[in-house]
Amino acid sequence: MPRAIAMRRLLVALLILVAAALPAAAQDAFLAALPGLAGGFAAQATAVERLGATGDPRALPVLRALAEGRLLKRPDGALLVRGEGDAVSDAATGAPAEATGAEPVRINNRVRAALRGALGRLQLVSPDPGERLAAAEAVFRSRSAENIALLEAALAREDQPQVRARMELALAASRLAAPDPATRRAGVEALAATGSDDARAMLLEARAADPALAPEVDAAVAAIDRRLALRRAAETLFQGLSLGSVLLLAALGLAVTFGVMGVINMAHGEMVMLGAYTAWAVQEVCRTHAPWLLPAYLPLSIPAAFLVAAAVGAVLERGLIRHLYGRPLETLLMTFGVGMILQQAVRLLFGAQNREVSSPGWMQGTLTLPGGVMVTQNRLWIILFGLAVLGLTVAAIRFTRFGLEMRAVTQNRRIASTMGIRSGRVDALTFAFGSGIAGVAGVALSQIDNVSPNLGTGYIVDSFMVVVFGGVGSLAGTLVGAMTLGVVNKVLEPYAGAVLAKIAVLVAIMLFIQRRPRGLYALKGRAAEA
């Protein structure tokens, strides 16, 4: 309680300092209007409106106290504000005061209506950005020419971009209600510059109310429509790249196991699922045993998921797949059965219900790019993460001894063996590497999808589509294929719906493969002949 009282006194002192910087006319207007709050209901409503029009920060706590029943009146007519506990201060000066014989000031519905408008205007000078944003929204909805001067003064000292943008929209809307034609035209120009849906709707209302503004309004609406079309196109492109990055992460591991090794691994989706459950397990361990590590659980999950999925992949390759090389149908059926076993094992260990994997603070929220394009931070991070994983995969294949041996075995197994390369070991490491990448994809998918035993099932078909469309064995084709399918899906969805869009993409790929069976980026030379 003492701390709250101290904070209240500090706020009062701050308001006094701000008021001291106001012009003398504004201070006199506040002091002249204040006594009206102690009069009858009509006088109170008039005083409330006058206080709201002053823009004086000292009026905000007084009117709040009146609205909340904390404004008191002494027998001598002095007005007091009751704070927390028994603290009472003078409404005019903010200094501590004696409340002997003071009674609450009563109000009626007319005064309450005036209070709503006055508080909305006065919150424009509140020290809280959230209150200023709410006040700008309220003033925007009221659309009164009386708010022009107050909004101009508030804009002169506003430093928060989001609040400032809303104040500019409210100022433009208030100018539309002005009696001066030049001011209304200025409001039309300002609304056209915002390029928002709210501005467009308001301009159409202004056109109906004032036919003289029709040419300016038509031009402004056309400009807004162009900006909105560009914004929607940019947001659709971002959503398509976001979906493409998800497909890229899900297909990268398959591009290694299927594209490089030629193994049709129907358990690939379950490797993705194991990576997502590993992220959940790391989160729970940090939450239970090391809370100080919880903000960093996601980076810790990436190597853990890679190792878990790689270990399962190595066991799968050494135990079963190595006996079925050159027999694709048997490999497909066997890996499909392994996928079902892994799903059931996860259900027995963790249950069938979804598991919650929370996003770190730095992945939450929405960013506003230039032009008003809204992008979610978690999707933006996944795009960057997908490109980073692709770069590391290319580096591992091109610039490491393991990558050199893997390419040698892929191109000609017998000659590679005569050069001393242990082809069985390379096969195991290659399959483990592809499975590990799938596990890393599961970590990313845990941030945007439900972590459940069926998580990977929805991505296995899309992963094969990406690999086949881009070109079997081509990582560049995997990138181009994933991004192309993602963007095309998002472009078609508004017109055909999500299901029909996916069907249309599948049909298009089937027709494309008829013309180019090897995909966009067909391998050439010994790698293709192998």
N, C-alpha and C positions, 0 to 999 in steps of 0.2 A: 504493500500500500504506500509506504513512503516513497518508493521508487516511482510509482505511478503519479503521485502528487508532484514529485520533482520534474517528471517529464511534462506534465501539464503546465507547470509554471514556466518551463523552458520554452514550450510552444507559445505560451502567452507573450513571453518576452520577445520571441522571434516575430510574432505578429505585430507587436508594438514597434519593433525596428523597421519592419516593412512599411507599416503605416506612416512612420516618420519620414520615409522616403517619398511618400505620395505628395502630390500637389496639395496646397492648403485648401483649395476648393473641394477636393475629394474628401479631405478630413472633415471640413465643415459640413458637407452633405451627410456624412455618417452621423455626426453629432446632432445635426438638425433633425434627422429622420428618426433617431433612436427613441425619443420620448413618446412618439406615436404608438409604440408597442404597448404602452400602459393605458391607452384609451379604450374606446369602444371597438366593436368588431370592424366597423367601416374604417375607423382610423388605423386599426391594426393592419388591415389589408393594404391600405395606402402606404403605410410605413414600411411594410414588408417589400412592396414593389419598389419603393424608393431606395431601400437598402440594397436590394438585389441589383439595381441599376448603377450603384456607386462603384462596384468592383473593388470595394475596400475589403482586404482580408479580415479585418476585425469583425465584419458583419457575419462571417460564416459561422463561428462558434455561437454567436448570439441567436441567429435564426435556427440553428440546430437545437439549441436549448429550448427555444420556443416550440419547435415541432415535437420535441420529446418530453415536454412538460417540466423542464428544468429551469425555465426562466421565472424568476421571482420578482415580486413588487412589494417594496416596503411601504409603510403608511405615509412616508414623506414623498413617495413617488419615484424613488430611486429604483433602477432595475439591476438585478443581480443574477449571476449565472451559478447554478449549483453544479459542482463537479463531482468527482468520486469521493465517497465518504462524506464528511461534513464540510469539505472545503467550499467556500463561497467567494466569488470575486465580483468586482464591480463591472457591469456590462460595458461601460464606456471606456474605462482605463485598464481593466484587467487586474487591478490591485486587489489584495484581500479586503473583504468587507464584512460588516456585521449584519447578520440576517434576522435580528430580533423583530418579531412581528411580521415577517415577510410571508406572502402567500403566492402560490403558483398563478401565473397569468393564464387565463382561460381563452380558448380560441374556438371558432366555429368552422364549418366546411369551407366557407368563402376564404377564410384566412389560410386554411390548409392548402387550398388550391393555389393561392398566391405564394405560399411557402415552397411548393414543389417547383414552380418556375424560378423563383429567386435563388433557391439552393442550387438548382441546376446551373444557373449563370455564375454564381459565386464559386462553385467548385472548380471553375476554370482557373482559379488562382490558388487552388489547394496545393500543399507541398507533396501530396501523394499522386504519382503519375496515373495510377488506376482510377482515382477519383476524377482527375482531369479528363481522362479518356471517356469515362461515363458521362461527365458533364458535356463534353463536346458532342457525344451521341444524342443527349437529351436536347441540346440546343439545335442540332441538326433536324431533329424531328419537329421542333416547335416552329422553325422557319419564320422568325419575327425580325423585322427590320430594326427593332430596338436592340438587338444583340450585336449589331455590326461593330459599334465602337468597342464594346467589351471584348469581342473576339479579336479585333485588331490589336488591342492592348495585350491580350493573352498570347497571341502569336509572336509578338515582339520579344517575349521572354521565354518562349517554349523551346526546349532543347531535345525533347524525345521525338524521334522520327515518326513513330506510329501515332502518337498523340497529335503531333503537328499536322500530319496528313488528314486526320479526322477533323481538326479545327479548321483547316483550309476548306474542307468540304462543307462544314457547317457555315463558314463565312460566305461561301458562294451561294448556299441555299438561302441564307438570310438576305443577301443582296437581291435575290429574285423577288422578295416581298417588299422591296423599297419602292416608294412612290416615284422616284426619279428614273426616267427611262435609261439614262446613261449608266446608272448604278445597276439596273436590271441586266443591261447588255454585258456589263463587266461580270456579273454573276454567271451569265450564260458562258462566257469565255472561260471563266475559272472552272466551271463544271465540265466543260469539254476537255480541259487539260487534265482532269483527274482520271478520265477514262474508266469509270466504274459503272457497275450495273445500277447502283443507287442514283448516280448522277443522271444516267440515261432516263430512268423512270421519272425523276423530278423534272427534267427538261420537257418530257412529253406532257406532264401536268401543266407546266408553265405555258406551253404552246396552246393548250386548250383554254387556259384562263386569260391569256393575253395574245390574241391573233397578230398583233403588231410585231411580236417577236418571232413569228413563224420562220422567216428566212434564216435568222441567226440560229434558231433552235434546230432547224433541219440540217444545217451545216455542222452544228455541234454533234448532233446524234449520228450523222454519217461518220464523223471523225472518231467518235467513241466506238461505233460498230467496227471500224477498221482496227482499232487498238484491241478491242475484245477478241476479234478473230485471230489476231497475231498472238495474243496471250493464250487463247485456247490451243492454238497450234503448238506453242512452246510447251505448255503443260502436257499436251498429248505426247509430244516428243520425249519429254522427261519421263512420263509414265512408261512409254515404250522402252526407253533405255533402261529404266528400272527393272521392268519385266525381263528384258534381254540380259541384264546382269545376273538375275536369278537363274535364268536358263543357262547362262555361261558357267556359273558356279556348279550347277547340277550336272552339266555335260562335260566339264573338263576331265573329271576322273574317268568318265566313259570313253572320252577321246583317247585316253591312254590304254585302257584295258581292251576296248573294242577296236579303236582305230589303229593302234600300234600292234597289239598282240593278236587281234582277230578273234577274241573271246567274247561271245554274246553273254554278258553277265546280267541276268535278270534280277540278281540280288543287289544291283547297284543302288536302287532306291533305299534298301535297308542299310547300306553303308552311310547314306545321308542321314537316315533316321538315327543311327548310332551316334553320329557326330552331334546331333541336336540333343540327345539325351546326355551325352558327355558334358555339354554346356550347362544343362540343368544340374547335373551332379556337382560340377565345379562350383556353381552358384550356391548350392545348398551347403557344401563343405565350407566355403568362405563365410556364409551367413551363420553357420553353427560354431565353427572353430576359429575363424580368423576374420571377424567383422571388419577389421581395418583393411583387409584385402578385397572387400566386396566391390568397391568402385572399379577395381581392375580385374574382376572375374572374367570378363569377356576376352581380353587379350590372353589370359591364362588358359582359357578354354581352347584356343586355336591349336597350340601344339598338343594338348591333351587329346583333342578329338582326332587329330591326325594320327597319333600313335595308336589309339584304340582301334580306329577303322583300319589302319595299316596292318596291325597285328591280326585282326580277324581276316583280312584279305590274304595275308601270307599263309595262315593256317588253311584257308579255303583252297588256295592254289596248290600248296604242297600236299594237302590231304586228298583232294578230289580232282581239281581241274587238270593237273599235270597228266592224269591218266586218260584224258579225253581230248587232247590236242588233235586237231584235224577232224573232229566229229562234232560239228556245230549243233546239230539237233539234240544230241545227248547232253551237250554242255548247256544248252538253253533250258532243257527240262530239269537238269540237276540244279542249276542256279536258281530256277524258279522255286523248286522245293526248298532250297536253303533259305531263300528269302522268307518263305512262309514260316520256317522254323525260327528264324531270327525274330520275326514279328511276334510269334507266340511266346518266345522266351522273354521278350521285353514286357509283354502283358503280364506274365507270371511274376516278373521281378518288380515292375513299377506300377502295375495296374493298367486298366484300359482307358482311364480318364486322362484328359489333357493335363499336361504339366505346364506351369507358368514359368516362363523365363523373362525376367524384367529387362528392360533396356536401360543402359547407363544414362545418366543425365545428359552427357554430351551427344547422345543419339536421339534425344527427344526434342519435340517442338517442330516448328515450321519456319523456313527461311523465305523471305521475300526478296526475290532477285530484281534487278532493274527492269522496269516495265510492269511491275506488279505480279510477276510470275511467282506462284506459291509452290515450294518444294518441301517435302518432308525430309528431315535430317537423317532418319534411319535409312530411307531409300538412297539418299545421296551417299551415305557411307558405304552402303552395299555396292553401289556402282564402283566407287574407288577401290573397295576391297576386292571385287571381282577382277578388276584390271591388274591389281597388285598380285593376286594369286596366279593370273595368267602369265605375268612377267616372270614370276619366280619359277613357274613350270617350264617356260621356254628356256630360262637360264639353266635350270637343272638338266634339261635334255641336251642343250647345245654346248655347255661349257664345263661339264663335270665328267669324270671318268665313268661314273655310272651311266650317264646319258650316252657317252660314246659306245660303251659296251651294249647298251640296250638297242641302239640303232644298228650296231653290227650284227647282233643276233637276229633282229627283225629282217634285215636285208638278206643275210645268208647264214643260217644257223651252223651248217657244216664247216664252212671256212672259218667262222668265228671260233668254233671249238678247236680247230687245228691251230689257231693262234693263241691258245691257252685260256680262252674265255670260258668260264663255267656257265654254260647256257641255262642249266637248271636254276642256279642261284640268281641269274639275271631275270629269268621268268618270275621267280618268287618276288624279287625286289620290285620289278615293274608292276606286277599286280598289286603288291602292297602299296606302291606309290600312288597308283590310280585310286585305290580304295581310300588311302589317306586324304587325297584331294576331295573325295566325296564326303568324308567326315568333316573337313573344313567347311564345305558347302553347307552342311547341316547346322554348323554354328551360326552362319549368316541367316539361314532360313528360320532359325529359332526366334529371330527378332521380328519377323513379319508373318509367321504362320504358327498354327497350333502344334505344339510338340506332343505327338501321339504316335502309337505304333504304326499308323497308316501314313505318316508324314511323307515318306519317300515314294509311296505308290503313285501319287499324282504327278511326279516328275520323271518317272522312268520313260514313259512314251515320249514326252517332250524332249528328253535328253537324246534319245535315239534319232528323233526328227532333226535335231540340231546337228548331230554328228554326220548323219547321212546327207543332209542338205548342204552342209559346209564342205564336205569332202572327207572321206574316211582317212584318218591318220594325219590330218592337217589341223594344227592348232589355230592358224590364221583363219581357216575356214570355219572352225568352231566359233571364233569371235564374231566373224561377219554373219554367220548363220544365226547365232543367238540374238544379236542385236536386230537383224532383219526381221526375224519371226516376232520378236517382242514389239517392235514398232508397228508392224503390219497388224498384229492382233489388236493393239490399242487404237489404231486408226479405224478398224472395222467394227469394234465393239459398239460405238454409239449408234451405228446404223443397223447392225445385225444381231447384237446381243453377244454375250461372252461365249455361249455354246456354239451358235452358228458361226461366229468368227473363227473359233478354233477348227470347226469342221471345214470351213472355206480354206483355211491355211493348210490343213492336211491334204485336201483335194489338190490344191495348187502344188504342193510338194510332190505328190504322186505324179502329176503331169510333168513337172520339171525333171524328175528322175527318169521319166521315159525318154526325154531328150538328152539328158546328161547323167548317165548312170553313176558316174564317179563323183558327182557333186560339183560345187562351185570351184573348189581348189583340188583338182585331181592330182594325185602323186605321179611323178614321172621317174623313169629309170629303174634301177634294180629294186628300189623300195616298192614300186608299183607292181613289178613282176613277181615279187615274193608274195 
